[in-house]
Every structure is written in C-alpha cells, then in structure tokens.
Amino acid sequence: MKKAIMSIAAFVVFVTASFVTSTIQAAEAPPRIADIQMDTILMDDGTLWLKRLWAASGYEKVNVGAANIHSAYRSSSLDYDYALTSNDELISWNNESFPTVDKTQSGIKHLTDDYYLKHDGTVWSYNGEQRKDLQNISLLDSAFNSIAYVTNSGEIHHSYLKYVVDQVPDASSIISLEILSKNSLAYMDKSGKVVAVNLLDFDFSVEDVQFKPYVVTTDAVHISYADEDKLLVTRKDGTVWETDTYHNNYKLLKQVDGIKNAAKASIYKGSLNIQSDDGKKGFYPNRGNQQWLVQHKDGNWGIYAVPLSGKGLEATPIKPPAVSGLSFTASNAKPSVGNTIQFKIVQSYTNGYKETLSGKDIVLSIDKPHLLKAQKDGSYKVLGIGDVTATVTVGDITKKVTLASSLGSNLTGAIYANETVMLPVKSVFQSLGGSVSYTKTSNSYDITLGSKSIILKVGQKKATVDGKEVALDQAVREEKGGAVFPATFLTKATGAVAKWDSKLKQLKVSVGSGTMIIESSDTPKVKKKEAQGALANYIGKSYWVNRYSNWERFIKLTITDIVPVGGENFEIVFAKTDGKTIKSEVTSRDFVTKILGDSYTFLSYDPYKKYNWPASTWDSIKASKISMGMNKTQVELSWGRPSSTSKVSSKTVNVEVWRYGYQYVVLTNGVVTDVYTF
C-alpha cells in the first residue's frame, strides 16, 4: 500500500533589515467543494480528499491540481476513478493507490465511465487506445458497455443501433448527455430543454427509421442517471424530479420531497454521510436506502437519504475539510550555538486528518535572524546565544516557538584584575550572533549585532552604540589573545547579565534563557583541582610496577599528575627514573585508588631493596617461572595470588597446595617442593 502523499502549502517571503516574514497559506477565503463523486471530494483549489478505510483519520489529502473528477457509478469494467488536471491531463487512482498524473494522456475534454473525449473530437479508452470508428465527436457518454455521442454536425447516436437517434442544428448547444440503459439516452441543451429517446420506440410507418424523442422538460439546469431508463432532473426552481420510463413518455413522475434550492443533484452511492461505530465518517457502504447528492445554489453540498423508518429525508451537510488547529514544534528547544534545528508544522483538519508541512521551501518568521539562519535544506542554524522566537501563520492561525540557545563549549580569555572583568572582543560578540571586523588604520572594532551597531577603539575608555557614546569602566586594550573590553559594557549595550564566579574564576553571561561561560587562565587549574579532590594526594608518590598493562615489572614510577578526562574518569601520569612519562589507561575515580592500593598491580616499596635475592631469582620471577626451593613471596610475585589453597599440617611438617587453574604448586614448610598439572 502506497504511503500517503502530503501536500505542501505555498510560501511567500518578505525580508526587511531586522526580521524575516513568511506566509505559509494566505489568509484568503478557504477552499470550497467543487465536486463530489462517490467518496472523493474535489476542492476548488485542485485538492482531492479521498475516503480511505485504512487511513488514521479516514481520509487522505492529495494535491495534484485536479480540475474535475469522474467515478463510474453506473456500470464499468474499470476499477479506477479518474480526474483531469487544469492542463487537461489524466489523473487516475483506485482504492489502494494514490492519484497520479499521466502526462501521456492529455488534451482531454470530457470523462465518462469507460472512455474519454479529447478536444480534437477523438475518443480514447483509459489504457490509451483510440477508438478509430469515432471521429469529430462533440459530446460523449459511456456506460452499460454502450456509447452515446453527439457529432460536430449535430447527429446524436447510441451504439445500440447504427441509426441517427436524433438531430440538433447546433452540436455545441448540447451540454449534457446521459446513457440511461443499453438502449436509451437523454440530453439537455443550454436552454434547459431535456430530451429522452429509447431505441425500442420508433416510427414503423416511415421508410427510414425515426425514433420518438420525448421532451421531458424545458426548465432543467442539470440531468443525471437515476435508474434503468430513468432520469433525475434538477429544475431551475431548485426542485429535483425523477422521470418515468419511455413506457410513459419519460414524464416527470415525482418530485424528491425535501430537496430545495438545488443547483444539481444525482443518485449517491457513496458513504460520506454514514457514521461508523468509532465516530469516523464514510466506512460502511450504502445499505440500500435511496440517497441523493445535492449541490445547492449557494454552493453548499449535502446528502439526502431515506432513513430506516422510510419517512421523509435525512439531510447530512457535507462541509469542506478545513484547518482546525496547528502544531508548531522545534527539534531542540535548548540548542547550542552551531546546532541545526528542524521545525515541524502539523495542521489538523476538521475531518481528523493531520498534514505535516515540511521541506526546504518552508520559511518562518524569525524575530532575531542574527541568532537563527535558514539553510538551503529547510533547516535552521543557531548562530548565537539568547532567546529567539519563530512564528508561523496558516490561514488565521498563528503559532510561536521560542528557543533558548547557549554556547556548547566555554570561551577563554577572561581577565580579572582590579575588580574588573575584561573579555575578548571577537569571540564574545560572535557568540552573541554578531559580526566583528577590525580596521587597522583606526585600530577599531566594528560590531553588528542584529540591528545594533557598536564601535570599540583600542585605547579608548568609551564605545559608540548606534551613534551614541557609552562610557567604559576601563579602556579597550590589546592582550596576547586580542583586544579585550570591560564586561560591564555587555549589560549597557545588550542588556545581558554578567556574573563573575570567584570560585571557578570565570564569567557567566546570560541573554534571556541562553548562557555562555568565558574562562580565565586560572579556570582550568581550579576545575582540575576540584575534579581531582582527594586523588591529588597521590601526586608525588612513587610506586613500583608489579602487573599492569604489560609494563616492565618492578620499575620505579612517580606520579606527576592525575588528569580529569571527563565525568568521573581520570588518567594517571607517571614519570620514569630517566624522566620519560607514561600514562595509565583511562579509569574511574574509585579504580585509581584501587589499582594504586593493590600490590597485585603496583607495589608501594622497592622490591629489590626489600628482598635481597639473587639476580637469577629475579629473572625467574620476571619470566613468570617457578623453580624448586622458591618461597611463598617469590611464588606470589612470579605467578600472583593463587585461586585457592589447601593445607595439611603435622608437628614437624606443614604442606600447602596453591592452585593456579590446572596447575598446582606444593610448598613444604614454606618452600616449593613440587609443581604439577591436574
């Protein structure tokens, strides 16, 4: 089953120096129903509404620029509905597919059940094959495996017989043609005269066959098929009538009581007016009761049905689906500068349908475009910190979304001296969404921040904001990292709130709900010390490697630093006796303490000084070898702690067995006497 085709509304863009404005859907009169065929609604803007059993709301909206529609409600071998574009191209779909335009079938004038008529007077089937026997046709109808047509010369034909059924002086005067059965038809001219002909009713007394045309009425505005050999007539006074058959000369038999002010009417076999158990419209087929689809003179539509009681008519207005609500959300309401934002616009309709408006053509109204910039793919890039509001209007519904953007990573370069905080010019104003340019001749910085213009000159204790001078607490000056200015100027020029953190030696700047941090040169040291906590006590201590990360055993290492690497993780920096450094694996705070306090990984003493063993013994230990005569300490340094031990003692003999997997070491009175595998 194909996915739904979502339509995207048109956008109009208007740009000024300070803001961007767009209209997604002009606040004009909403679309009206142009036609209804079965369970398809055509709007006058070319939109099709399809009743779908499997759709969440019961409907799907498709915009293919349709101009008119046709459903084969009488009889047809085709399982498709058809429409024309405004360019007279064929549109087709069925209950399991969505309308598609076939540009190879174009130049179409009129659609019928089984064939269509082109402007050039030729007749074609919906599979694109021409009926060569039909040429110079002015008007066409097909149903019941029959064809009726009017030629350009005014001859009226029915495929039941080869004879001319009727003749009119002007073919263009015939505006409607309806097949009533396999052997009857009716037509209406511009004046409102309706004529019906049955091919079984002709004059035998003349040499040439002459059929008997019956004038049904002269005040019609619309005709349509009612039943076999019967016609439904809408009259100029707004009443609707059914005719009798040719047996009673197609007389207007009875008025459909309850229908008034009709512009056109037809028998209705759809289900737009039927309520399902879950409250959705149009889920059950017609249960057999008579129904009429009526367009009234005021353009409104309704379905009239005979209720189960059989008394009177039950009217159901068919109202055009209209936008009832709008949802407007952002992919991230608290983004960081540099992030990309996607906006989602979902409009709800009165029939329950929800339509997502998306794509690169969407342009929103942004109150601070220096903070949020539209990208070619339809996304928006965050340029600076602060609150920025996006606005969208659909019809007369307006929605707003406010984003609070902050700086994802801290700036550097803050200087605190003499109770004054100085900040770097370029990075700070760029983080506010501004542009900064330097003029060497005047030694000045020109800053554009939205609609605001700022000039800072090196060496001067004043700034210019929108042409007006503003006093500074200290003069702008050059530092190694570039020019700096007093932080208090931010509040004066932009309204930002600046607060110095004496503990972390950094400044926090708040613009609305957005924030940024500017660190001083002392900040990393303070943060590092705070992160280290008690681990800093290990710095300067020496250890000897036992078993750690395949490092050389028993070498002396001195901790020179414990570096925070994020979260509660650290890296231990060791210095060898030759001055070279090595680093541990990144490990958690608790594991730093564990590995340094466990003699299995690191020794807190010099093993060579503590144990005065011969070099051959040390070589065996480093090679993880065990030989007869080794003591317990030597075994443990060589192979590590045993996985389990067992012990048997007597007055003079103490025997221990240490297990290492499948290998066992036997120590008698503390000395290795055997090594075996089991």
Stockholm file with secondary structure:
# STOCKHOLM 1.0

chainA/1-678         MKKAIMSIAAFVVFVTASFVTSTIQAAEAPPRIADIQMDTILMDDGTLWLKRLWAASGYEKVNVGAANIHSAYRSSSLDYDYALTSNDELISWNNESFPTVDKTQSGIKHLTDDYYLKHDGTVWSYNGEQRKDLQNISLLDSAFNSIAYVTNSGEIHHSYLKYVVDQVPDASSIISLEILSKNSLAYMDKSGKVVAVNLLDFDFSVEDVQFKPYVVTTDAVHISYADEDKLLVTRKDGTVWETDTYHNNYKLLKQVDGIKNAAKASIYKGSLNIQSDDGKKGFYPNRGNQQWLVQHKDGNWGIYAVPLSGKGLEATPIKPPAVSGLSFTASNAKPSVGNTIQFKIVQSYTNGYKETLSGKDIVLSIDKPHLLKAQKDGSYKVLGIGDVTATVTVGDITKKVTLASSLGSNLTGAIYANETVMLPVKSVFQSLGGSVSYTKTSNSYDITLGSKSIILKVGQKKATVDGKEVALDQAVREEKGGAVFPATFLTKATGAVAKWDSKLKQLKVSVGSGTMIIESSDTPKVKKKEAQGALANYIGKSYWVNRYSNWERFIKLTITDIVPVGGENFEIVFAKTDGKTIKSEVTSRDFVTKILGDSYTFLSYDPYKKYNWPASTWDSIKASKISMGMNKTQVELSWGRPSSTSKVSSKTVNVEVWRYGYQYVVLTNGVVTDVYTF
#=GR chainA/1-678 SS CCCCCCCCCCCEEEECSSCEEEESBCSSCCCCEEEEETTEEEETTSEEEEECTTSSSSEEEEESCEEEEECCCSCCSCCCEEEEETTSCEEEECTTSCCEEETTSCCEEEECSSEEEETTSCEEETTSCEETTCCSEEEEEEETTEEEEEETTSEEEETTEEEEEEECSCGGGEEEEEEEETTEEEEEETTSCEEEEETTCEESSSSSCEECCEEEESCEEEEEEEETTEEEEEETTSCEEEECCGGGTTCEEEECTTCCSEEEEEECCCCTTCBCTTSCBSCSCCCSCCEEEEEETTSCEEEEECCTTCSSCEEEEECCCCEEEEEEEESCSSCBTTCEECEEEEEEETTSCEEEECSTTCCCEESCTTTEEECTTSCEEECSSEEEEEEEEETTEEEEEEEEEBCSSCEEEEEEETTEEEEEHHHHHHHTTCEEEEETTTTEEEEEETTEEEEEETTCSEEEETTEEEECSSCCEEETTEEEEETHHHHHHHCCEEEEETTTTEEEEEETTEEEEEEETTHHHHHHHHHHGGGGGGTTCEEEESSSTTCCTTCEEEEEEEEEEETTEEEEEEEETTSCEEECCCEEHHHHHHHHHCTTTEESSCHHHHCCCCHHHHHHHHTTCCCTTCBHHHHHHHHCSCSEEEEEECSSCEEEEEEETTEEEEEETTEEEEEEEC
#=GC SS_cons         CCCCCCCCCCCEEEECSSCEEEESBCSSCCCCEEEEETTEEEETTSEEEEECTTSSSSEEEEESCEEEEECCCSCCSCCCEEEEETTSCEEEECTTSCCEEETTSCCEEEECSSEEEETTSCEEETTSCEETTCCSEEEEEEETTEEEEEETTSEEEETTEEEEEEECSCGGGEEEEEEEETTEEEEEETTSCEEEEETTCEESSSSSCEECCEEEESCEEEEEEEETTEEEEEETTSCEEEECCGGGTTCEEEECTTCCSEEEEEECCCCTTCBCTTSCBSCSCCCSCCEEEEEETTSCEEEEECCTTCSSCEEEEECCCCEEEEEEEESCSSCBTTCEECEEEEEEETTSCEEEECSTTCCCEESCTTTEEECTTSCEEECSSEEEEEEEEETTEEEEEEEEEBCSSCEEEEEEETTEEEEEHHHHHHHTTCEEEEETTTTEEEEEETTEEEEEETTCSEEEETTEEEECSSCCEEETTEEEEETHHHHHHHCCEEEEETTTTEEEEEETTEEEEEEETTHHHHHHHHHHGGGGGGTTCEEEESSSTTCCTTCEEEEEEEEEEETTEEEEEEEETTSCEEECCCEEHHHHHHHHHCTTTEESSCHHHHCCCCHHHHHHHHTTCCCTTCBHHHHHHHHCSCSEEEEEECSSCEEEEEEETTEEEEEETTEEEEEEEC
//
